[in-house]
Amino acid sequence: METTRQNKIARLLQKELSDMFQRQTAAMPGVLVSVSKCRVSPDMSVCRGYLSVFPSERAEEIVGNINANVKSVRFELGKRVRMQLRIIPELKFFVDDSLDYDERIGELLAK
């Protein structure tokens, strides 16, 4: 069960990360990265971000690149939220494939 503080911090991080990724992928035509969910650990030291990537064929590649550059992402995030958070959580990113899963279920039901 997540606390109210965890939820507030998760929403703040989701909003800021979404804005960061939107600005970074503006230079890459045909690619869209959105942060579908953020979960913060109870001690506020780790944030797990779930990324939805379009086109989904490049999802693993893009999330892998983001995880490889997680230090610079965390630094940029720290500059954005330094007045709201004392400690910037460690970031870990994962592919959110729930939209692909929903689409697959719809295809199976349509048959």
Secondary structure, DSSP 8 states (H G I E B T S, - for coil): ---HHHHHHHHHHHHHHHHHHHHHGGGSTT-EEEEEEEEE-TTS-EEEEEEEEESGGGHHHHHHHHHHTHHHHHHHHHHHHTTT-SS--EEEEEE--HHHHHHHHHHHHH-
